[in-house]
Amino acid sequence: MMSEARPKLFTPITVRGVTVRNRVMLSPMNQHRAQDGYADDGLLVHLGKFALGGFGIIMTEATAIEPRGRVAPGDLGIWSDDHIAGLRRVCAYVKGAGGTPGVQLAHSGRKGASQRPWQGFGPLTGEDARRGEPPWPLVSPTREALGPGHVVPDQLSLDGIEGVLRSYADAAARADAAGFDVIEVHAGHGYLIASFLSPVINTRNDEYGGDFTGRIRFALKVADAVRSRWPEHKPLMFRISSVDGHPNGWKIEDSIMLARELKAHGVDIIDCSSGGLRQSTALENAKRYPGYQVEYAARIRRGAGIATAAVGLILDGRQAEDILANEEADFIALGRQALYDPFWVHHAAQEFGVDPDFASWDVSAGWWLAKRKDGLASIGLDGAGKRMSSIEYETKI
Ligand SMILES: Cc1cc2nc3c(=O)[nH]c(=O)nc-3n(C[C@H](O)[C@H](O)[C@H](O)COP(=O)(O)O)c2cc1C
C-alpha cells in the first residue's frame, strides 16, 4: 500500500459548472450493438458497470448525429428525439452512481458503412446486405473513397455542410435533454471532421479547404453549433487525432493551433488521440508502448493553455498518477484497460490506500468488503485478498 498525499487521480475537478469525482474517464468505445441507434438494457448495463466501478466521466461510444454518420450497423444514435428516452435512463443511472455521463457526438464521414471489427472491419459487402445490413450513402469533404470496395462518398456542398451543422446542434440539444453533462465531439480518427482537417484528404478549394484556416473552419463551426444548443455551464470536449501519421498530414503543431482556436469557440478539454486517417482507428505503423500518446496531451496542454485528456495504453494507477502529477494532462481516459477491469478506479484506490473503508464503492458491496477486510487482516491478507508484505503482516497481527 502506498501512503502519500491524496493522489491527483482521486481529486475531483470542476469544469464550468460540472464537478467530476475524479480524473478517470471511460474512453469512448463502440459497441455496435444498438438497434436503429436506440440505447437499450445492454448499454445501461455496459456503461452502468463503469459508473459502479468508480469512473469519473463515463463517455458513450461514438454516437451518430445522423444515420449516414454511423461507422457500422449497430452504432448508437442521437439523430432523433425518439433516442432521448433510452439515453435518459443511462444518464440517470450513471448520475445515481456518482458518475458524470458524457456523450461522444460522431459523424463517420467516408469511414461509414463499414463492418463491425469482429466481422472484418472492411466495407459492408453483398453478404452483409443479405444478412440485412446493406451499405448506405456517405458524405465527405471530397468524393474520394476510404479504399477499394468502400462506398464513394458524396462531396458535401455548402448547403450540405449547413445541414450537418444543424444535425450537430440538434444532437447537442438532445444530449442536454437526455441528461448528459459532458459532450465530446469526435474530431479524430479520419472521420468527418478529421477529414476536413487533413490536408491529405481535404483537397477542396472553397472556404472549407485549402490552407489551415479553411480546413479548420468546419471544426470551429461544429463547436459553435454544439455550443449554441448546449448549456453554458456544461463542458465541451473535442477528441482529435493529435497527429495523423501521414508524412504530409496533420502535425502536432496544427493540433496546438487548432486547440487555441477551439478554446476561443467554447471548447474546454482536448482529448488527445492520434491516427486513424485510413482504415484503422489508430496510428499506422506507430510503435505502441504504455502512454504512447501522452506527449500529445502534454504538448497541447502547454502550447494551447487548455485542459487535456491523455489516452492510449494507460494501464495502472501509478502510470496514470504520474501523468497528472507531471501536469501532462488533466484527465486519464481508459479504453481497453477499462474493458479488462471495469472496477479499475476502485482497485487503484485500494493500491493507493485512499479508500481503506471501501467508502467509494456502492454501499451494498462496500459495507461487506470493509467488514471482510478486518477478517482478512487477521490471516495476513489485505482488503483485496492478497498477501500483505511481512512488515504489514506483523503490524496487523
Ligand atoms: C472496442 C473499441 C471501440 C472504440 N471505439 C471508439 C469510439 O467509439 N470513439 C473513439 O473516439 N475511439 C474509440 N476507440 C478508441 C479508444 O477510445 C481509445 O482511444 C483507444 O483504444 C486507446 O486507448 P486504450 O489503449 O486505453 O484502449 C475504440 C477502441 C476500442 C478498443
The ligand as a Gaussian input file, in Angstrom:
#p B3LYP/6-31G(d) Opt

LIG

0 1
 C      -13.614000      -1.599000     -28.709000
 C      -13.135000      -0.228000     -29.031000
 C      -14.008000       0.701000     -29.565000
 C      -13.590000       2.018000     -29.796000
 N      -14.496000       2.950000     -30.218000
 C      -14.167000       4.250000     -30.227000
 C      -15.152000       5.242000     -30.404000
 O      -16.348000       4.954000     -30.499000
 N      -14.752000       6.550000     -30.431000
 C      -13.429000       6.903000     -30.268000
 O      -13.122000       8.089000     -30.292000
 N      -12.489000       5.972000     -30.049000
 C      -12.819000       4.669000     -29.997000
 N      -11.877000       3.734000     -29.667000
 C      -10.533000       4.178000     -29.255000
 C      -10.458000       4.264000     -27.732000
 O      -11.346000       5.240000     -27.215000
 C       -9.036000       4.576000     -27.235000
 O       -8.672000       5.858000     -27.698000
 C       -8.011000       3.565000     -27.735000
 O       -8.499000       2.238000     -27.558000
 C       -6.670000       3.701000     -26.988000
 O       -6.860000       3.592000     -25.592000
 P       -6.575000       2.209000     -24.791000
 O       -5.160000       1.810000     -25.070000
 O       -6.800000       2.582000     -23.344000
 O       -7.539000       1.200000     -25.279000
 C      -12.252000       2.396000     -29.508000
 C      -11.361000       1.447000     -29.034000
 C      -11.785000       0.151000     -28.781000
 C      -10.806000      -0.842000     -28.198000

